[in-house]
Structure formats: structure tokens, C-alpha cells
Amino acid sequence: MGIVINLDVMMAKRKMSLNTLSEQVGITLSNLSILKQGKAKAIRLSTLELICKVLECQPGDIIAYEPDDIIA
């Protein structure tokens, strides 16, 4: 599975909408939506820092690694 984005989980815990987070972080709604859906290829550390600041969380609360189930 690889890298998993749990942004929607943190937003739900903080009862924050995508629109509100977008405004507070200062990135477009479409870019934030791409990130939330796990379709982003990269994220700037400065953006991740702002998201963590607004959501009052750690980067590990948003980004996780889940290994693939590969049988050798």
C-alpha cells in the first residue's frame, strides 16, 4: 500500500472542513483535495508544517507508511 494520507481523519477529529483548512493553510482547495485523496505525488515540508500547525498534530498523524503484503 505504501504511503497513506490520513488528512481526512485529522480533519474529522478537529471538526474542520476542507474549505476552512484551505483558507487557514493558504493553499488552494483543489491542491488540498488532491492531498486528502492520497493522489499527491509530493508535499512541501512548509505546507505540511502549516497543516500540522492548524490541525495541532504531528506529521505522523497525517502521513503513515503501510507496507505491501508481498510474499517472497
N, C-alpha and C positions, 0 to 999 in steps of 0.2 A: 504494500500500500504506500510506503514511503512517507513523505511529509504531509501532515494533516493540519488544516487550519481550523481552529475551534473558535473563531471570532464570533460566530452566532451564539455560541454557548455563553461567552463572557458578556455579550450584549444583553442576552436574556437575563443573566444573573444581576446585571446592573439596571435592568429595565430601561434600556436605551435603544432608540430607533436608529436605523441606518442613516436617516436624514440628520438627526442630532449629532451622531458621531462624525459624520462627514463635515458638518459645519464646525465642530469643535476641533477637529484634527486639521482641517484645511485642505482636504483632498476631495476630488470630485466624487459624486455619488456613484458614477459608473465604475471608477477605479476601485472604490471601496467594495462595491458589489462583486467585482471580479475577484478580489482578495477573499471576501467572505465565502464565495462559492468554491474556493480552492483552485481556481483557474489561473491565478497569477504565476508568472514564471520567476518573479523576484519581488523583493520588498526592500526599500531603503531602510537602513537602520534608524535614520532620523524619523521616518514615518512610523516604524514600529515603536520607537521611543514615545512619540506623541500619542499613539493609540494606547500604549500601556499607561501613560500619564493620565489620559482622560478616563480610561476604564479602571484605573487604580489596580493594576495587576502586573504580573511578571511576563516576560516574553514566552516563557514555558507554559503559561496559561492559555496562550493563543496558538502557539506552534508546537506540534508534537511529531515525533517520529514513530511510525508503526512499521516494523519490518514485514516484508512479504513472506508468505508461507511457502518457501521454496524447499522442496525435498531434493537433496543431492543424490 
